[in-house]
């Protein structure tokens, strides 16, 4: 089970228990309905923040930017090395003739 799924599941489980106890103790009134609605709204926010938001934050982190920059630089180096290898092969062919 993914850690994000565990966080979301535990959030919803905790919200369900808190709402059930709040309604059991306080009864069903307008105030308890508002509190229950706010808790459900918070659970939705946590669900979408954990599912989508944190991944987006990881992509914008400095470490990820450094990795992306390093990957692009490595790709440039690989193309430069392959170009040099082609030139060396061409020079070897000319020397053999």
ChimeraX attribute file (.defattr): number of C-alpha atoms within 10 A of each C-alpha:
attribute: neighborCount
match mode: 1-to-1
recipient: residues
	/A:1	5
	/A:2	6
	/A:3	9
	/A:4	14
	/A:5	13
	/A:6	11
	/A:7	15
	/A:8	19
	/A:9	14
	/A:10	12
	/A:11	17
	/A:12	19
	/A:13	12
	/A:14	14
	/A:15	17
	/A:16	16
	/A:17	11
	/A:18	14
	/A:19	18
	/A:20	14
	/A:21	12
	/A:22	16
	/A:23	17
	/A:24	11
	/A:25	10
	/A:26	11
	/A:27	13
	/A:28	11
	/A:29	10
	/A:30	9
	/A:31	12
	/A:32	17
	/A:33	15
	/A:34	11
	/A:35	15
	/A:36	19
	/A:37	13
	/A:38	12
	/A:39	18
	/A:40	17
	/A:41	12
	/A:42	14
	/A:43	20
	/A:44	15
	/A:45	13
	/A:46	17
	/A:47	19
	/A:48	12
	/A:49	14
	/A:50	17
	/A:51	15
	/A:52	12
	/A:53	13
	/A:54	13
	/A:55	11
	/A:56	12
	/A:57	10
	/A:58	12
	/A:59	12
	/A:60	11
	/A:61	10
	/A:62	10
	/A:63	11
	/A:64	13
	/A:65	13
	/A:66	11
	/A:67	11
	/A:68	13
	/A:69	12
	/A:70	12
	/A:71	12
	/A:72	12
	/A:73	12
	/A:74	12
	/A:75	12
	/A:76	12
	/A:77	12
	/A:78	12
	/A:79	12
	/A:80	12
	/A:81	12
	/A:82	12
	/A:83	12
	/A:84	12
	/A:85	12
	/A:86	12
	/A:87	12
	/A:88	12
	/A:89	12
	/A:90	11
	/A:91	11
	/A:92	11
	/A:93	10
	/A:94	9
	/A:95	8
	/A:96	6
	/A:97	5
